Amino acid sequence: MAEQDDVLHLIDDTGAAAEETTARKWKIAVIDDDPAVHDGTRFALSDYSLNGLGLEILSAYSAAEGRKLMRENGDIAAVLLDVIMETDVAGLELVEFIRNELKNETVRIILRTGQPGQAPERRVIVQYDINDYKAKTELTADKLFTSLTAALRSYQQLERMLQTRRGLEIIIDAASTLYDFKSMQRLAEGVLTQLASLLNADCAGILVLRDNGGAQGAELSVLAGSGCYSRFIGTTTSKALDPDLRELVEAAFQRRKNEFADHRSVIYLRTGSGREVVVLLQAERDLSETDRSLVEIFSSRLSIAFDNVILYQQLQDANTQLEDRVAQRTRALMQANRRLSAQWLRLQRANGFKNEILGTVAHDLKNPLGVILGRTEMLKELISAGASAGGVIAQVDHIRDATKRLTTMVDHLISDAMADAFDITIRREPVDVAALVREVSEANQPLAVNKQQTIAVSAPSNIVTMCDTDRIREAIDNLISNAIKYSPIGGRIAVVVSHDSGDTVIRVSDEGAGLSPEDLGRLFGRFQRLSAKPTAGESSTGLGLSIVKRIIDMHGGEVTAESDGPGKGATFSITLPATETP
């Protein structure tokens, strides 16, 4: 190759070599079989700088060496390539190798030839993917500077476009992945992973959540960490973070915007539900403008992902609550069905007993009543006829005897009725007595309202006792209905549930006529008539309190009554043992 065709051979490279540095540089390759071209190029570009970056020049002295060089260095920005080396088309074949086999579309290729006639410019530009074509005779130092600068700027723009495209593809893929997370912890870990992938760099990161609507002073929770920050996972920033790191995070929550400085980047976002998130990244390199733009785009999509997780968790909580309510309602319906079944059995027994009573009345009471009626007629005739006293007395004795027999029959019928009425069995189970008292009080409200009375209930929640729900409900209902019956118009009835030495105590107090000492002595007997009378003409069978006593006795408890005397009201107390008694 003629020396006069290459002006770079005329440059006297007597200057000192540039001092090597570890700073990032533009990497270019000189592929030429003439060593003088390499030396001249290095000298001409020894002080080259673009955007504050110098050059790192790699050399290859044949097309074969060029193939190896390009395969091992995928980040070469520009190639100064000789056309004629081992063969007349060795450089052009190397272009085909770079573009087609290595699939490198970003490196800028500048062809240099000392014999333009061997490879006409128009044909080469059309047929080969090159970016410039220069004869060595015209490629002076200034023109080399100009061509290389244009190539590097073109390479930089292509790199940015490829990086942006790659970043956008990652963001699109990440969106579908992040939106599938159902756990806040998993989402936070995914965010740090995707950011490292987006920046194509090793990053140490930490993600901090401030809940409670972003209120000042709210606790900050570390949801995820990577690299040197992984030790902070699951802690609160007020307790575990290093002071300088905690200061950075808290400042980000106050500043409420992204900040990029040195190797550290801080990303802030606020979700639609009012939560605030700060992501702090420590990268091994400064982020470029393209990196920062991609991070901005990525972070703008994160609020939706965090709100999705929050809404999913709220939906799960709502489902759990709904399932609990359905289960509670199902249990309540089952209990109601059991009560209805028990009541139906009692009604069947009562109906059978009623039929038996009617048959007994029709048959057994007919004879004594007939005797009384006949003797009464005879007595009337004797008196009219002026009969002796002895005859009248005899008829009266007959009437008395018949009446006694009738009374005995009635007593027997009542005893049978009581035996049936007290055919009571109990089934113990955990019962919230406070809730049961409130339920019975509410059921009696209409009766109290009719008499302008008020029922005040004091029952702490969750007083659970082992007892029979239906039987204890019946006992409480008797006491409350009696209090309404014997209280004056506009009176007040107090129902109190409490614990006393582990036992459950139910007290029902009224402002009625009270109880005399005689009343207290026979209060719980059958068919007892007390000195006090219902205040609105209600009927009373005299059986209610005796039934209450029977029910409480079967539970191993006690029912008592207290009164300061007539006119001073009364208090009835039911005491149920804390544990089941034999």
Summary of the structure (lengths in Angstrom):
residues: 582
radius of gyration: 52.3
end to end distance: 119.8
largest distance: 182.1
contacts: 1721
relative contact order: 0.05
helix: 52%
strand: 18%
